[in-house]
Amino acid sequence: MSKPKVFEKPIGVKDYLPHAVVKLRQIENQVLACMRSWGYEQIMTPTMEYYDTVGVASSTSDRKLFKLLNNRGTTLVLRSDMTAPIARVVSSVLKDSQFPLRLSYHSNIFRAIEEEAGHEAEFFQTGVELVGDASAEADAEVVALAIASLKAAGVDRFKIAIGHVGFLNGLFEDTLSGREDAQEELKACLLRRDYVGYRERLRELSLPEPVQRELEDILRLRGSQEICLQALQLSSNATAQASIRHLCEMWDVLKAYDVCEHVLIDLTMIGDFSYYTGMTFEGYAADLGFPVASGGRYDNLLKQFGRPAPATGFALKTTRILELIGDSEDDLKERVLIGYNDAGRGQALAKAQQLRESGAVVITEKMELSAADEVAADAERSESREKVVYKGETFAAFIRFFGEQEGASV
């Protein structure tokens, strides 16, 4: 294998240039402020965790974990999600804290990828976990907060699709009892949104016609509250019935939050992590084919860390949101250029500090008087007369301090 060139970086990681970092931090800060206003306190966990604890509990497939050895030969992993690390903290550092716990986070996440997949090996997530509350109210709260967080991030047009893993599990218990392989294959098709493959696999199973029709009918269970009523009539299985009633309760709460315009019920939604035990959801932006948010209930995870408790939460795909709303340099805060010589240095730097304290971004530079005159002349000659360009950078204003000479351009 050839040695990488000095300017190369590993597959799946990227450099974020200054204008993109500004936008990324803006998204992060606005979303965390929204979460804080709902009572969620921010937590930070290590980038590295033990493989035998958090790595095993994360439900990220083993081949997608970044593993490394410390100097004692112990296997560590780079965190592949934030839910498992937070479960560890809740069960250890916060073991004496009363439930419910409301925690938020913003972190970089690492997952090994296939080179041809086009996905990122390192990306950012901003999310919450609500631990210690098993109610439909709690599930509705995290969905409503996900909607508020997407709005805070600058995403205007989106839909939240909500499902429940219990509905499919109950339905398959009755119709495909003892055929676990077939159940997993059908779930895999639904996870990939491969509805054609789902129908083909149903035909291959040679099921009785009423059963096949029943399993095909779930593909039409997408919409608003009436979907719950239809699903209650589709299966009499106790698990399926309880799951639908839970979604009905959630819908009533979401109606009270006045967010139902952003929500649809999709009973083919099963979530892509094995630790989901109940409600799951994904958020899709109108202009992006990938989910920008996902979450759900995971009531069995915390018992792996010795403190059994119900929990629910979600994560925004912050990196994807950045792609969606753009990171144009035009979005940067307007900057001011101050030019000065030796005689004007004191005034220039004092002015710069005054402007910075008022929130402006200020660049100061010692320059020859001729250079300052040229910058001012260029500004006068520019078509818009709203920008100053100096050394390839754009400024909203140019202020000069040259001894007795002081003036502003633009």
ABEGO torsion letter per residue (X at the ends): XBBBBAABBBBGBBBBBAAAAAAAAAAAAAAAAAAAAAGBBBBBBBABBBAABAAAAAGBBAAABBBBBBAAGBBBBBBABAAAAAAAAAABAAAABBOBBBBBBBBBBBBBBBAAAGBBABBBBBBBBBBGBABAAAAAAAAAAAAAAAAAAGBABBBBBBBBAAAAAAAAAAAABGBAAAAAAAAAAAAAGBAAAAAAAAAAAGBBAAAAAAAAAAAABBEBAAAAAAAAAABABAAAAAAAAAAAAAAAAAAAAGAAAABBBBAABAEABAABABBBBBBBBAABABBABBBEBBAAAAAAAGBBBBBBBBBBBAAAAAAAAEABAAABBBBBBBBBBAAAAAAAAAAAAAAAAAGBBBBBBBBBAAAAAAAAAAAAABAAGABBBBGGBBBABBBBBBEABBBBBX
